[in-house]
Amino acid sequence: MRTPLKALIALFAGAALCMTPQVAALPGAAAVPEYSTAEAGNPFVDGWYADPDIEIYDGKYWVFPTASKPYAEQTYLDAFSSTDLIHWTKHSNVLTTANVSWAKYAVWAPAPVQRGGKYYLYFAANDIQNNSQLGGIGVAVADRPEGPYKDALGKPLISQFHNGAQPIDQDVFIDDDGQAYMYYGGWHHANVVKLNPDMTSLGTFEDGSTYKEITPDNYTEGSYMFKRNGKYYLMWSEGGWTGPDYSVSYAMSDSSTGPFRKIDKVLAQDPAVAKGSGHNSVVNVPGTDIWYIVYHRRPLSETDGNHRQLAYDRMYFNPDGTIRRIAMQVKDNFADGNALGWKTYGGTWSAGDGRYRVGRSLGGKSLLDTDFADFTYDADVTVTSGRGDAGLMFRTTRPSVGLDSYSGYYAGISPSGKVVLGRADDSWTELGTARTSVKPGSAHRIRVTAVGPSIKVYVDDMTAPKISVSDGTYLSGANGVRVFDSAASFDNVSIGPCSTCR
């Protein structure tokens, strides 16, 4: 496990379990929530952030990210805390350059750890390019997880290039024997150093050296270490941080200092979900074998390199201890009371009480930044008032405010008992209709599957489609929800590859 994280099972008592697809029960303890992804939606917090590191302090999950802004504006660090990985509280300015005399800008990649009743936050600053510049990796300390953190040394802990490694992107790991290590490095080189018990000075290895190079194949930056079942896992980012090739790979070893030989790339861009996924951390739910990877990624439509968001997905292991490749999932049950990641075009939208609502309008729509071609798309749809219909948009492009102001498809249900599937391109073409029982004010499960030109629409009964057509006008695009002359609510949205479509 990461650092001295005790099995604080009490953190889950009273947690909001409304988004829980499964619940793992621990003997003699409260039920522990088990998620397949951030089921209340990724990004899980608002704002542009990157390089998240996660710890557990005093019964709470704490995420410390980089403020993803131009270097000159990266002068502070925020943090986010949660008891359930659903509802997050923002803690602003836990560390600022005002509390670090030598740090001026480019404060990056915070690494939190607790020891001896103190909370330490390691960070990189000033993006130094050579040994004559002031900057590198520093350490700040506080009496509380939320800070304020203050510089512990008045100078960087590591201020020079050793073994070719730029002093950035540090991670701190405390082994079972109490020895603390720091893994760090940029410019395609990685080092490990020992931290002394004071956590503010460096120790030496048995051969008398201080900096041990551990660079694995294709290493760029973003070291992260964790331990499971006696094995050490080194994770890192490779590729360019502004490019679509940014990704996460890992190695395993029997030793905390390696050797580390690359096993696989486990997290990469998904052209249907997000790009630039990388610079991760990992958390283990105490007392279980439930693991999550926490990372940043860039929405598909964003071109600004700093427009990065925080996300997490479930991480699974094979019987031999290797990590399965991670699929970025798209889900939102709105249990967190927000609709982060959704963009609206007309209508009045709000999230609350585990639902996403829209008032009555002619064509109000809300879309996720996805680009699925073949997929299965599920959601609960409730028509709450009006004479029209509500349902799912897919393979959508060119959205704007207006009745049929988009290119793509829409499948909806109305209280009159009608299921409709149509194609829009600033006008409406009906592709199919069917009859079914639709009760106003009650949720109905709608599923759309699409494989090439084959489109099928299911309502409640997932074994037999209500509508099945062939139309190849649009082959990929965004997914969303829409109303036509009605008010509605939506819940339990899930979109994924069409691996089992018939």
Secondary structure by P-SEA (a helix, b strand, c coil): cccccccccccccccccccccbbbbcccccbbbbbcccccccccccccccbbbbbbcccbbbbbbccccccccccbbbbbbbccccbbbbbcccccccccccccccccbbbbbbcccbbbbbbcccccccccccccbbbbbcccccccccccccccccccccccccccbbbbbbccccbbbbbcccccbbbbbbbccccccccccccccccccccccccccbbbbbbcccbbbbbbcccccccccccccccccccccccccccccccccccccccccccccccccccccbbbbbbbbbccccccccccccbbbbbbbccccccccccbbbbbcccccccccccccccccccccccccccccccccccccbbbccbbbbbbbbbcccccccccccccccccccccccccccccccccbbbbbbccccbbbbcbbbbbbbbccbbbbbbbbbcccbbbbbccccccccbbbbbccccbbbbbcccccccccccbbbbbcccccc
